[in-house]
Amino acid sequence: MRKLTGFKINRSGHVDAYIFEWQNKNEAGAMESFTYRGIEPPRPQLLENAKRAAVLAARMVSLSITESEAGESGVFKSIGFEYPVGEDMYKMRIKASVAIQLGYTFDFTTPNWRVWYSNSHGEFNNNVRNTIHELLQECWKYIDGERAQTKLNFNVAEDKEQEDD
């Protein structure tokens, strides 16, 4: 059983770094912690879902900016998870930033936000849960090796030419 405990995009330097932290339950039943730092570009879906998480974070802390403003200038920095034993929820914290008036950037962190697995806690909880679920899926795809294509795939072009003939 794997649980993602953190994801961070480090935007310092010339190349962005993607840092993932997770726990695996080993054969003895103990939890082992792992960290992976990658510089390979992720699939665009990972970055889109991270941006959606930044917009949700702005709503969580009740910033008085519109959702479109948050979507245009929102920057995802990191997310952390806690999984209480025997609970029907998990806790998360999102660090993000948005552009504000006069060209400044406002960095913020959400409080420990409870996300319930059940549907009985309102539409906003369901929206947060679905967005974070999609982000988690993309994180696991990156960890498992699905990344953006960085090399040309000439076989696909050749296959299409053969089909046209």
Buried (B, 14 or more C-beta within 10 A) or exposed (E): EEBBBBBBBBEEEEEBEBBBBBBEEEEEEEEEEEEEEBEEBBBEBBBEBBBBBBBBBBBBBEBEBEEEBBBEBBBBBBBBBBEEEEEEBBBBBBBBBBBBEEEEEBEBBBEEBBBBEEEEBEEEBBEBBEBBEBBBEBBBBBBEEEBEEEEEEEEEEEEEEEEEE
